[in-house]
Amino acid sequence: MDTDSLKNQTDPAGDGQEFNFIYERKTVPEAARYLGTSVQFLRNDAVTNRHGIPRIKVGSKVFYLKRDLDAYLLRQRKKGGSA
């Protein structure tokens, strides 16, 4: 699949959410920076699945979709009360 055909995929997951794989994926260091965590946090989660952050593995490379990172951040939000 060439880059143009990847750019034009709007719903490869079939969940009704549009995204652009080329621009929305993040490497492990980029994802850690985006979440404000360490690379080790994401590596630990990859083994334990404690936080359930989905990832994509292509050969030896691991990527995270921005929308999955956003969903994780939303799950971390606390409602009301003291922090």
C-alpha positions in Angstrom: 0.0 0.0 0.0 1.4 3.4 -0.9 1.4 6.5 1.1 -1.5 8.1 -0.9 -3.8 5.2 -0.3 -3.0 5.2 3.4 -3.8 9.0 3.5 -7.2 8.3 1.9 -8.3 5.7 4.4 -11.0 7.2 6.5 -12.3 4.3 8.5 -10.0 1.3 8.5 -11.2 0.2 12.0 -14.8 0.3 10.9 -15.8 2.3 13.9 -17.1 5.4 12.2 -14.2 7.6 13.3 -12.2 9.3 10.6 -8.5 9.5 10.9 -5.3 9.8 8.8 -2.9 7.0 9.7 0.1 8.9 8.4 -0.4 12.0 10.6 -2.2 10.4 13.6 0.3 7.8 14.6 3.0 8.3 17.1 6.2 6.5 17.9 6.7 5.3 21.5 8.8 8.4 22.5 6.3 10.7 20.8 3.4 9.0 22.6 5.1 9.2 25.9 5.8 12.9 25.4 2.1 13.4 24.4 0.9 11.7 27.5 3.4 13.3 29.8 4.8 9.9 30.8 8.0 8.0 30.3 8.8 5.5 27.5 9.1 2.9 30.3 5.5 3.5 31.3 4.3 2.6 27.8 6.7 -0.4 27.6 5.4 -1.7 30.9 1.8 -1.2 29.7 2.6 -3.2 26.6 3.6 -6.2 28.8 1.0 -5.9 31.6 -1.9 -4.1 29.7 -2.7 -2.5 33.1 -3.8 0.7 31.5 -5.1 -0.9 28.2 -3.5 1.6 25.8 -3.9 0.0 22.4 -0.8 -0.1 20.2 0.1 -1.2 16.7 3.1 -3.3 16.0 4.6 -3.4 12.5 7.6 -5.7 12.4 9.7 -4.5 15.3 8.2 -1.0 15.3 5.5 0.1 17.7 3.1 2.9 17.1 0.2 4.5 19.0 -2.8 6.2 17.4 -3.5 9.7 18.7 -7.2 8.9 19.2 -6.3 5.9 21.4 -4.0 8.2 23.5 -6.8 10.8 23.7 -9.2 8.1 24.8 -6.8 7.0 27.6 -6.5 10.6 28.8 -10.2 10.9 28.9 -10.5 7.8 31.0 -8.0 9.3 33.5 -10.2 12.4 34.0 -11.6 12.7 37.5 -15.1 14.0 38.2 -15.8 16.3 41.1 -14.3 16.0 44.6 -10.7 16.8 45.5 -7.7 15.7 43.4 
